[in-house]
């Protein structure tokens, strides 16, 4: 397994991480046995970075990861790194109702996560979205106290803009920024990515397949389950979806010429953007995991990259990546 280091102060991880959200929520029905098997297959393949959130399935995802870790040899378990997001507030019905970044809340969230994961520390801890009522300095300062106490190893951030990156980094070392980055989500290239690099902060890129949209597996006319949040995503609706799948068809031609899949091409493109970027793959099944891991063997030369740019130029996607209410919560989009 190839490795990369998250920023100048973060840990060394596998070159690809595993995003575990879909194993518990938001993408329709889940299969617990297959999820555990996929986690085990990832760990056995050398994937060390497991990304979760305490609000994924209301703690279900952390419990799932804890169960999976107990089912592997101690040497494998010791290499695993937990990346945990916190702060999202949920209703009984599952709706999101805001974020809580108060120092006392940070420590409360961490205590519950440690219990569910069954570990004595969290490797990377980050608030999922900034709490507009709490200065980022206070939230990061509280995580820094958890680091000092030994409960957390590294401080991360999620979906913040360049100014917030600078303010946070002035308080404590930041290992990485988790943010959406893919062929059709390239907004970070203008200001956020250069700022992160200036500050020595790594990038863990989620949504590298745009929630399956640019995986090559999405079928026109697909019907989504009521509990699949992609049904509310602008990029998956109506003419937007048709336009975006046309982009995928153009990308498919390039992938076929190289003898690889569309998903592998999309992941390899993110890998090509810099050694400081670790893509998170959201595989929920072992076959999808195996396909994604194959991206590590792909080299995209200058001609390949130019062809991909022509097929899917920056800004080519139709529709925002989240519904309007959620877009408004993104510090990275301001």
N, C-alpha and C positions, 0 to 999 in steps of 0.2 A: 504494500500500500504506500503510495506517495504521500508526502506530508507537506504541510505549510504551517507557518506561524502566524497567529493572529496579532498583527501589529508588533510594536517593539516591546511591549510588556506582557503580551498574552501568551497562552500556552501553544505548544505544537499540537496540531490536530491532523487527522486524515485529510487528504486533499478534498474529499467530499464529505459533507455531514448528512445526517438523516433527520429531516423534519418530520416530527411524529404527530402533528396536529390531526391529520386526516384519519388516524387510527382511532380517534375518539369522538370527533365531532365535525360538523360543518360541510362534509362532503357526502352526506347521505348515510345509509346504514353501514355498520362496521362489522368486521369479523375478528373477534378477539383471538381465536386460535391462529389465524393467518397473520395477524398483527404481531403476536409473540414470535411466530416462526420467522417473520421478516426481520424483526429486531435481532434475533439470534443469528440469522444469516448475515446481516450487516456487520455485527460484531465479529463473527467468524472470518469475514472477508477483510477485516482490519479497519472498518469504519469506527472511529472513536468518538466523534462528536454527535451527541443526541440532543436535538433541540425540542423544547416543549414550552408549555405555558401552564401556570397553575389553574387557569380558567378554561383550558381545553377539556370539555366534558365535565366541568366542575370538579376538577381533581382526578378524573378518570385517567387522563393521559399520564400523569405522574405515577399513579398506582400501577399502570400497565408497564411503564419503564422499570419501576422498582421490581415488579414480578419478573420481567425479562432478565434483569441484571442478576437476580438471585438464581437464575437457571443456567448460568454460564460459569466456567472455571474461574477461580479467584484471580488468576493472572489476567484473564480477559476483562473481568470486572474492574480491576484496578486501572486499566488503560482507558476505560470509558470516561468521557467528559460530559457532564450535564450542563446544558445551557437552558436557563429557566427565565421566562418572562413573567412578570407579576403586574398587579395594579388594576386590571380590568374588573369592573363591578358588573355583576349579572343579576338578573331577576330570576325568580323561580321558573318562569316560562322560558328562560334562556336568552332574553334580550340583553343587550349591553346598555348600561345606564351611566357610564362615566369611568373615570380613573382616579385612583387614590395614591398619591405619591408622598403623603405625609411621612416623616421619619418613623413615627410609631406604627403606622400601617405597614411600612416596608419590613420592619422587623417581625411584625405579626405574620405577614404573608410568608416570609422566609421560614418561620417556625413550622408552619403547616406543610410547606413544600418538603422540608427535611424529613418530616414524619412520613409523608406519602411516598417519597422516594426511597426511604429506608437507608439514608446515607448520613454521614456526619458533616458533610459540606456540599455546597453547590459550586461547581467550577466556574460558571459565568452567570452573573445575575443582572437582570436589566428590567426596567419598567417598560411595559409593552407600548404605551403611548404617554407622552408627557401630560402631567396633570396641570392644566392651566392655572389652577389656584395655588400651586406650590412651586417656588423657584427650583429650577433643576439642581442648583447648588445644594439645596437641602436634601433632595432625594438621593443624589449621588453621595453626599456626605454620610447619609444613613447607611448606604451600602458599604462605604469605606469603613464604617465602624464594625460592620459584620465581617469585613475582611480582617480587620485588626483582631477580632475575637476568634477568628479561625473558622467561621461558619460559611464563608464565601472566599473563593480564591481570586477571582478577577471580576472587574466591573465592566459591563457592556451597556450599550444603548440600543434603542430601537426607533426607527423612523423619525429621527430628529434632523433638523436643518443645520447648516454650517455654523450659525451663531451659537446654537445650543451645544454643538460639539465643542466649540472653543470654551464656553463657560464651564462645561462639565470637566473638560481636561485640565482646567485651572484648579479644580478642587482635588482631583485624584487621578491616577493613571487609568486610562480607558483602554481595554484590550481591543474591542471591536464594536462596530456599528452594524446591527442587523437591519437590512433594508431590502425592499424589493428591487431586483435587478435582473433583467432579461432582455432578449432581443426586442421585445415590445414594451419594455419599461426601462427607459434609459435616462430618466430625469436626473439621476445622481451625477451624471458625467459633467454637468455644467459647473456646479459649485461644491456639492457635498463631497464627492470623491476626491477632488483636489485638496479640499480642506482636511479630510481624513488622512490623506497621505502626508500632508505637511505636518500634521500632529502625530504621525506614527501610529494611527489607529487602523486596524484591519477591517475588512468587510466580510460579514457572513451574508451571502446573497440568498434571499428566499424568493419563491415564485419564479424560479429559473425556467420553468415550463409554463408559467402563467396559469397555474392551477389546472394544468392539463390542456389548455387551449392550444399551445404550440408543441404538444407532445407527438403529434402525428396520429394519435389514437382517437381524437374527438371526431365524431360522426355528425354530419349535418342532419338536422331533424331529431337529434337525441332529446329524449324527455328526461328532465331532472326530477329527482324525488323532492317532496315538499321540504325536507330537512337538509337540502343541499343549497348552501348560501350562494352558489354561483348563479342560481336562478334570479338573484337580485343584482348581479354584477352587470354593469353597463356593457362590458366587453362580450358578454355571452347572450346579448339580446338582439333580436331582429336583424336589421341591416348591418349593425355593428358586427355581429357574429359572422354573417356572410362575408363581409369585407375581411375580417381577421382570418377566416379560414382560407380565403384566397391567398393571403400572405403565406400561410402554412403550405399551400399547394406549391407556391414558388420555391419555398425552402426545401420541400420534398424532392424537387428535381436535383438540387445540389447534393442532398444527402444520398440519393440513389446513385449519382455519379461517383460518389466516394465509397459506395457499398456499405453505408451505415444507415441508422435510423434517423428520423427527424428529431426525436428526443435526444439522441446522442449528439447530434449536431448542435442543438440548442444549448446543451450543457457544456459541450466543448467550447462553444463561443464564449460563455461566461468564464470558463477556466482560462481562456486566452487573454482575458482583459487585465491580468496582472497576478503576480505571485502573492499579493496581499489579499486576494479574494478567495473565499472558501464557499462554493455553492452548497446549498442545502437541497437535497433531493427529497421530495415528499412521497416516496414510494410506500404504498400500503400492502403490496403483494411482493412475493419473492421474484416473480418473473419481471416485474417492473424494476425492482432493485437491480437485478442482474443486467437488464438493459442499460440502466443509468450508469452502473459501474463501468460498463464498456466504453463510456465517454473518455475515461482516463487514457485509453490507448489511441485516441484520435489526435492527430496533429493537423491543425488548420494552417496552411501556408498563406502567403500574401494573396495569391490568386483566389484561394478559398474564401478568405475574409472579404475580399473585394466583391466576390460574387454574392456572398451573404448580405453585404451592405446594399447591393443593388436590389436584391430580392425583398429585404426587410429593412428599409432605411429608418434611421432614427425618427421617431414621431409618426410612424406609419400606422400604428394601431388606431382603431376606432373605439371610442368610449373610454371613460375613466376606469381606473383599476378597482375602485370601490364606489358604492353608492354615495350620493352627495353628502349625507349626514356623516358617514365615516371619513370621507375625504376631508371634511372640515376639521376633523380631530388630528390630522396629520401635520405635525410641526415641519416635516420634510417637504410639504407642498405649499408652504407659505412664502 
